[in-house]
Amino acid sequence: MTNVGRPSGRDVLEETWGVVREWLGELPAKSYDVPSVLDGWTVGDLIAHVGRGLEALVGAVPAEAGVGPLTIRSYVATYPEVASEIAEASRLLAVETAADPLGALDASWNRASKSLDQLAADSADRVVVARRGPILVSDLVVTRVLELVVHADDLHRSLRQAPAVVLPRAAVRLVVRTLLDALVELAPGHSVEVRVPPFAAVQCLGGPRHTRGTPPNVIEAEPLTWIRLACGRILWTDAVADGSVRASGERADVSTYLPLL
């Protein structure tokens, strides 16, 4: 499969940032105190967290020779073990930047963008040591797109009265494919096909290999449903029950591996 004509991760990150930042700029100040869909977090806490996520690019430094990178899944799999630390740091930042939260967010983006310029100055996809371990620069950028997309959706679901965040198609595609790759890494095989039209389909789970015709075990979901499912925003049982996930075949169940992050 060729990537000719597709935007780079850096381009996708910049476009996604622009969309999210414009949307945030339209929110009334009273929105910041609204409880978010994340338990114990306000909208203001979540916005501060977005800034902290961008700052992950600032702290990244080139790794020593011979250091191998984590995969994207392995890198983000470290988040749960420090979840309370992340939440506390985000809440403190929200308090510290309460006078001008969007100004602080813009400053974080400017620092992140400048740091990325330095890391990618010679166009080499090098291994860097970031907050959660060694990772390729290109993959670190993908994790920032992932966070922006997931948290933009969190914010929109927290503020239903606000206009929808229309995320860039390229960003949604990148996140969908990244999360499908994470599933395959966790559950390699060919017995179940997971489809997220129009962006991608993968085979996973050990068992009989399917080679022709309609696979006997198929899971299908819309892009945002798959993202929410993979990131623990909705439960497998609920998604299957309400029809937002369509699963056919006795092995069409990946709930054991969810959430992926």
SVG drawing of the C-alpha trace seen along z (x, -y; Angstrom):
<svg xmlns="http://www.w3.org/2000/svg" viewBox="-30 -36 55 59">
<polyline fill="none" stroke="black" stroke-width="0.4" points="0.0,0.0 1.4,-3.4 1.2,-6.6 1.8,-8.8 -0.5,-11.8 -1.3,-11.4 -0.4,-14.2 2.5,-13.6 1.8,-13.1 3.2,-16.6 0.7,-18.1 -2.2,-16.1 -1.2,-17.3 -1.1,-21.0 -4.4,-20.7 -6.0,-19.0 -4.6,-21.5 -6.0,-24.4 -9.5,-22.9 -9.5,-22.1 -8.1,-25.5 -10.7,-27.4 -13.5,-25.3 -12.2,-26.0 -12.0,-29.7 -15.8,-29.8 -16.6,-28.4 -18.0,-30.7 -15.9,-31.1 -18.6,-29.4 -17.9,-26.2 -14.7,-25.6 -16.4,-24.7 -18.8,-22.2 -18.1,-18.6 -16.6,-16.6 -17.5,-13.1 -14.3,-12.0 -15.1,-11.2 -13.7,-13.8 -12.5,-16.1 -14.0,-19.5 -13.8,-20.9 -11.1,-23.3 -9.1,-20.4 -9.4,-18.6 -8.3,-21.7 -5.2,-22.1 -4.5,-18.4 -4.5,-19.0 -1.8,-21.6 0.2,-19.1 -0.1,-16.6 1.4,-19.0 4.3,-19.6 5.4,-16.0 7.1,-17.1 9.1,-19.7 10.7,-17.3 11.7,-14.8 15.5,-14.4 17.5,-12.2 18.1,-8.7 21.5,-7.2 22.8,-5.1 21.4,-1.6 18.2,-2.4 15.2,-0.8 11.8,-2.5 8.6,-1.3 5.6,-0.8 2.8,-3.3 0.7,-0.8 3.5,0.0 4.2,-3.7 0.6,-4.7 0.0,-1.5 2.1,-3.2 -0.6,-5.9 -2.9,-3.9 -0.2,-3.3 0.4,-7.0 -3.3,-8.1 -3.6,-9.7 -0.4,-11.6 -1.6,-12.9 -5.0,-13.9 -3.4,-15.8 -0.9,-17.6 -3.7,-18.6 -5.9,-20.0 -3.0,-22.0 -2.2,-23.4 -5.9,-24.4 -5.7,-26.3 -2.4,-28.0 -3.6,-29.0 -7.2,-30.0 -6.6,-33.6 -5.8,-32.8 -6.3,-29.1 -6.3,-29.6 -3.2,-31.8 -1.4,-29.0 -2.6,-26.5 -1.3,-28.6 2.1,-28.9 2.2,-25.1 1.6,-24.6 4.3,-27.2 6.8,-25.4 5.8,-22.0 6.0,-23.2 9.4,-24.7 10.7,-21.5 9.3,-19.4 11.2,-21.6 14.4,-20.9 13.8,-17.1 13.0,-16.8 15.5,-19.3 17.4,-16.8 14.3,-14.9 15.6,-11.7 13.0,-9.7 15.1,-9.3 14.4,-7.6 13.8,-10.1 13.3,-9.7 9.9,-11.2 7.9,-11.1 6.9,-7.5 10.1,-6.0 11.9,-5.8 9.8,-6.3 10.3,-7.3 9.6,-11.0 7.0,-10.1 5.2,-7.8 5.4,-10.5 3.6,-12.8 0.9,-10.2 0.4,-9.9 -0.2,-13.7 -2.8,-13.4 -4.4,-10.5 -4.7,-12.6 -6.1,-15.6 -8.7,-13.6 -9.8,-11.6 -9.9,-14.7 -11.7,-16.8 -14.4,-14.2 -14.4,-14.1 -14.9,-17.9 -17.7,-17.8 -19.5,-15.1 -19.1,-17.2 -20.6,-20.3 -23.5,-19.0 -24.9,-22.5 -21.8,-23.6 -21.4,-23.0 -19.8,-19.7 -16.0,-19.6 -15.5,-18.6 -12.3,-16.8 -10.1,-16.5 -10.7,-13.4 -7.0,-12.7 -6.8,-12.8 -9.7,-10.4 -8.2,-8.1 -4.8,-8.1 -6.2,-7.5 -8.5,-4.7 -5.6,-2.9 -3.3,-3.4 -5.8,-1.8 -6.5,1.1 -2.7,1.7 -2.6,1.7 -5.3,4.4 -3.4,6.5 -0.3,6.1 -2.1,7.3 -4.1,10.1 -2.3,11.2 -4.1,13.7 -6.5,14.1 -9.8,15.5 -11.7,12.2 -11.9,9.2 -12.4,5.8 -13.8,3.2 -14.0,-0.5 -15.2,-1.9 -14.2,-3.8 -10.7,-3.8 -9.4,-0.4 -10.0,3.3 -7.6,5.7 -7.6,9.4 -6.8,10.4 -7.1,13.2 -5.5,16.6 -7.5,19.4 -8.4,20.6 -7.1,18.3 -9.7,16.8 -8.7,16.5 -11.8,16.3 -15.3,14.8 -17.0,13.3 -15.1,13.9 -17.0,16.0 -16.3,13.6 -16.7,9.9 -16.8,6.8 -17.8,3.4 -18.1,0.0 -18.2,-3.7 -14.9,-5.6 -15.8,-7.5 -17.5,-4.5 -14.3,-2.5 -12.2,-5.3 -14.4,-5.6 -14.5,-1.8 -10.7,-1.4 -10.0,-4.2 -12.5,-3.1 -15.1,-5.7 -17.8,-3.2 -18.2,0.5 -18.2,3.4 -21.4,4.8 -23.2,1.5 -22.0,0.9 -23.1,4.3 -26.4,4.0 -27.3,0.6 -26.1,1.7 -23.2,-0.8 -20.9,2.2 -22.1,5.0 -20.5,8.4 -21.3,11.6 -19.8,15.0 -19.1,16.9 -15.6,15.5 -16.5,11.9 -15.6,10.5 -12.5,8.5 -13.7,7.2 -10.8,9.0 -8.4,6.6 -10.4,3.4 -9.7,0.7 -6.5,0.6 -5.2,-2.4"/>
</svg>
